[in-house]
Amino acid sequence: MMRIRLLALAAFLPLGACSTAAEAIRGPELAPVGYPAALVPREQAIMPLSASRDPNPGPAGANTLWRVGARAFFADQRANRVGDILTVNIDIDDQAKTINTSTSSRNSTLTAGVPHFLGLESSLGKVLPGGFDPANAIETASKTANTGSGAVNRSEKISLTIAAVVTTVLPNGNLVIQGTQEVRTNAELRQLTVAGIVRPEDISSANTIRHTQIAEARISYGGRGDISRVQKTPAGQSLVERFSPF
């Protein structure tokens, strides 16, 4: 049984090493939205347009402002169906400070003897080295000490706006949204990504929502290009620092 466990562990070790090596080279990946699993698709599904969503409504008739195929004046204009667009306001101003200190120590001693053992205690002296004392056959002593300290002081501030698309409507009416925005300047690409789950009632009348109202929120702000590549730690150095035992 132990041999089977060792073989199974040896089989999974290369997979774990590959995953760790890929993360060291490419950087950490965002986890998928987990309510339920794999809600955010990689590719957007193209939904057929209905007659009520005609992108090219006809001209207004005489003596009226109404256009054939246009949305109603008093209908809810907030996103509520797959393919609808809403605006996400990201305003992060977080600060975190943590200080931890731990100290531990331990002393232990053990003394054991066998002054009487079926009358064989005298015979043990002939087998064991000279000076054997049955009353003090075993004596051990150990001492350990550990001291650790750590501190975290972080400050993050991000103020961005991005348009997201409704990708799924859950059975309870909640909306799964996903949006990506890319801006390229010369050889540098800035990418902003947002995904998560929102309640229709949290969407404002202006069809906007705050990032604090997004459940399972996944917000990524970064880029790639010449400048990002120079600032990033080389892959070889990252691998050495991650797997070095010293």
C-alpha positions as CSV (number, residue, x, y, z in Angstrom):
1,M,0.0,0.0,0.0
2,M,2.8,2.4,0.9
3,R,4.5,1.6,-2.4
4,I,1.4,2.5,-4.3
5,R,1.2,5.9,-2.5
6,L,4.8,6.6,-3.3
7,L,4.3,5.8,-6.9
8,A,1.2,8.0,-7.1
9,L,3.1,10.9,-5.4
10,A,6.0,10.5,-7.8
11,A,3.6,10.6,-10.8
12,F,2.1,13.9,-9.6
13,L,5.4,15.6,-8.7
14,P,6.3,16.5,-12.4
15,L,2.9,18.1,-12.8
16,G,3.3,20.3,-9.7
17,A,6.8,21.2,-10.8
18,C,5.6,22.2,-14.3
19,S,2.8,24.4,-12.8
20,T,5.2,26.1,-10.4
21,A,7.8,26.7,-13.2
22,A,5.1,28.1,-15.5
23,E,3.9,30.5,-12.7
24,A,7.5,31.6,-12.1
25,I,8.0,32.5,-15.7
26,R,4.6,34.0,-16.6
27,G,3.5,35.3,-13.2
28,P,0.4,34.4,-11.2
29,E,-2.8,33.6,-13.0
30,L,-6.3,34.9,-11.9
31,A,-8.5,32.2,-10.6
32,P,-11.8,31.6,-12.5
33,V,-15.0,32.9,-11.1
34,G,-16.3,30.2,-8.9
35,Y,-20.1,30.6,-8.6
36,P,-20.6,28.1,-10.0
37,A,-17.3,27.0,-11.6
38,A,-16.1,28.2,-15.0
39,L,-18.8,30.9,-15.4
40,V,-16.6,33.3,-17.4
41,P,-16.0,32.0,-20.9
42,R,-12.8,32.8,-22.8
43,E,-14.8,33.7,-26.0
44,Q,-17.9,35.7,-26.1
45,A,-20.9,34.0,-27.6
46,I,-22.7,36.0,-30.4
47,M,-26.4,36.0,-29.7
48,P,-28.8,36.5,-32.7
49,L,-30.6,39.9,-32.6
50,S,-34.3,39.9,-32.2
51,A,-36.7,42.2,-34.0
52,S,-37.1,44.3,-30.8
53,R,-33.3,44.8,-30.7
54,D,-32.9,46.0,-34.4
55,P,-29.6,47.9,-34.5
56,N,-31.0,50.0,-37.4
57,P,-34.4,51.3,-36.4
58,G,-36.4,53.1,-39.1
59,P,-36.8,56.8,-39.3
60,A,-39.3,58.6,-37.0
61,G,-42.8,59.0,-38.5
62,A,-44.5,62.3,-39.2
63,N,-45.6,64.2,-36.1
64,T,-43.9,61.8,-33.7
65,L,-40.6,61.2,-32.0
66,W,-41.1,57.4,-32.0
67,R,-38.9,55.2,-34.2
68,V,-39.9,51.7,-35.3
69,G,-37.8,49.2,-33.4
70,A,-36.5,51.7,-30.8
71,R,-36.6,51.0,-27.1
72,A,-39.6,52.2,-25.1
73,F,-39.3,55.6,-23.4
74,F,-40.1,54.2,-20.0
75,A,-38.5,50.8,-20.2
76,D,-35.6,49.8,-18.0
77,Q,-32.4,50.6,-19.9
78,R,-30.1,48.8,-17.5
79,A,-28.2,45.7,-18.6
80,N,-30.2,42.5,-17.9
81,R,-29.6,40.1,-20.8
82,V,-26.7,38.4,-22.4
83,G,-24.8,40.8,-24.6
84,D,-25.9,43.9,-22.8
85,I,-23.2,46.4,-21.8
86,L,-22.7,48.1,-18.4
87,T,-20.0,50.4,-17.0
88,V,-17.9,49.3,-14.1
89,N,-16.3,52.0,-11.9
90,I,-13.2,50.7,-10.2
91,D,-12.1,52.9,-7.3
92,I,-9.7,51.0,-5.0
93,D,-8.0,52.9,-2.1
94,D,-6.9,50.2,0.3
95,Q,-4.3,50.1,3.0
96,A,-3.2,47.2,5.1
97,K,-0.7,46.9,7.9
98,T,0.1,43.8,9.8
99,I,2.9,43.1,12.4
100,N,3.4,39.6,13.7
101,T,6.0,38.3,16.3
102,S,6.3,34.8,17.6
103,T,8.7,33.3,20.1
104,S,8.8,29.7,21.3
105,S,11.2,27.5,23.3
106,R,11.2,24.0,24.6
107,N,13.4,22.0,27.0
108,S,13.0,18.3,27.7
109,T,15.1,15.7,29.6
110,L,14.6,11.9,29.9
111,T,16.4,9.5,32.2
112,A,15.5,5.8,32.3
113,G,17.1,2.8,34.0
114,V,16.5,-1.0,34.3
115,P,18.0,-2.0,37.7
116,H,16.0,-5.2,37.7
117,F,15.1,-7.1,34.5
118,L,14.5,-10.8,35.0
119,G,17.9,-11.1,36.6
120,L,19.7,-10.2,33.4
121,E,20.8,-6.8,34.4
122,S,24.2,-8.2,35.5
123,S,24.7,-10.0,32.3
124,L,24.1,-6.9,30.2
125,G,27.3,-5.4,31.6
126,K,29.3,-8.2,29.9
127,V,27.8,-7.4,26.5
128,L,27.7,-3.6,26.7
129,P,30.7,-1.4,27.1
130,G,32.5,-1.0,30.4
131,G,31.0,1.3,33.0
132,F,27.4,0.3,32.2
133,D,25.0,1.3,35.0
134,P,21.6,-0.4,34.8
135,A,20.1,2.4,37.0
136,N,21.1,5.0,34.4
137,A,20.7,3.0,31.2
138,I,19.2,5.8,29.1
139,E,19.5,9.6,29.4
140,T,18.5,12.2,26.8
141,A,18.3,16.0,26.7
142,S,17.0,18.4,24.1
143,K,16.5,22.1,23.7
144,T,14.8,24.0,20.9
145,A,14.1,27.7,20.4
146,N,12.4,29.6,17.6
147,T,11.9,33.4,17.1
148,G,10.1,34.9,14.1
149,S,8.8,38.3,13.1
150,G,7.1,39.7,10.1
151,A,5.5,42.9,8.9
152,V,3.2,43.9,6.0
153,N,2.6,47.5,5.0
154,R,0.6,47.8,1.7
155,S,-1.1,50.7,0.0
156,E,-3.0,50.4,-3.2
157,K,-4.9,53.0,-5.2
158,I,-6.6,52.5,-8.5
159,S,-9.2,54.6,-10.2
160,L,-10.5,53.2,-13.6
161,T,-13.6,52.8,-15.6
162,I,-14.3,49.9,-18.0
163,A,-17.3,48.7,-20.0
164,A,-18.2,45.0,-19.4
165,V,-20.5,42.6,-21.2
166,V,-23.1,40.3,-19.7
167,T,-22.0,36.8,-20.6
168,T,-24.4,34.7,-18.6
169,V,-27.7,35.1,-16.7
170,L,-27.9,32.8,-13.7
171,P,-31.1,31.0,-12.7
172,N,-31.6,33.4,-9.8
173,G,-31.3,36.4,-12.1
174,N,-27.8,37.5,-11.2
175,L,-25.5,38.5,-14.1
176,V,-22.1,37.3,-14.9
177,I,-20.0,40.1,-16.5
178,Q,-16.7,40.2,-18.2
179,G,-14.8,43.1,-19.8
180,T,-11.4,43.7,-21.3
181,Q,-9.8,46.9,-22.3
182,E,-6.4,47.2,-24.1
183,V,-4.5,50.4,-25.0
184,R,-1.3,50.2,-27.0
185,T,1.3,53.0,-26.9
186,N,4.3,52.4,-29.1
187,A,5.5,48.9,-28.1
188,E,3.8,48.8,-24.7
189,L,0.3,47.3,-24.2
190,R,-1.8,48.2,-21.2
191,Q,-4.5,45.7,-20.4
192,L,-7.4,46.0,-17.9
193,T,-9.7,43.0,-17.2
194,V,-12.7,42.7,-14.9
195,A,-15.1,39.8,-14.3
196,G,-17.5,38.7,-11.7
197,I,-21.2,38.4,-10.7
198,V,-23.6,41.3,-10.1
199,R,-27.2,41.7,-8.9
200,P,-29.5,43.6,-11.4
201,E,-30.8,45.7,-8.5
202,D,-27.2,47.0,-7.8
203,I,-26.9,48.5,-11.3
204,S,-27.7,52.2,-11.1
205,S,-30.1,54.0,-13.3
206,A,-27.1,55.2,-15.4
207,N,-26.2,51.6,-16.1
208,T,-23.1,51.7,-13.9
209,I,-21.9,49.6,-11.0
210,R,-19.1,49.9,-8.4
211,H,-16.4,47.3,-8.1
212,T,-17.4,46.7,-4.4
213,Q,-20.8,45.4,-5.6
214,I,-19.2,42.7,-7.8
215,A,-19.1,39.2,-6.2
216,E,-16.2,36.9,-7.1
217,A,-14.6,40.0,-8.6
218,R,-11.5,39.4,-10.7
219,I,-9.7,42.6,-11.5
220,S,-6.4,42.7,-13.4
221,Y,-4.4,45.8,-14.4
222,G,-1.1,45.2,-16.1
223,G,0.6,45.2,-19.4
224,R,3.2,43.7,-21.6
225,G,5.9,45.0,-23.9
226,D,9.4,46.3,-23.9
227,I,9.2,48.2,-20.6
228,S,7.3,45.5,-18.8
229,R,9.8,42.9,-20.0
230,V,12.8,44.9,-18.7
231,Q,11.1,45.4,-15.3
232,K,10.3,41.8,-14.9
233,T,12.7,39.4,-13.1
234,P,14.4,37.1,-15.6
235,A,12.9,33.6,-15.9
236,G,16.1,31.9,-15.0
237,Q,16.6,33.9,-11.9
238,S,13.0,33.4,-10.8
239,L,13.4,29.6,-11.2
240,V,16.6,29.6,-9.1
241,E,15.1,31.7,-6.3
242,R,12.0,29.5,-6.2
243,F,13.6,26.1,-6.2
244,S,16.9,26.9,-4.3
245,P,17.0,25.1,-0.9
246,F,19.3,27.8,0.6
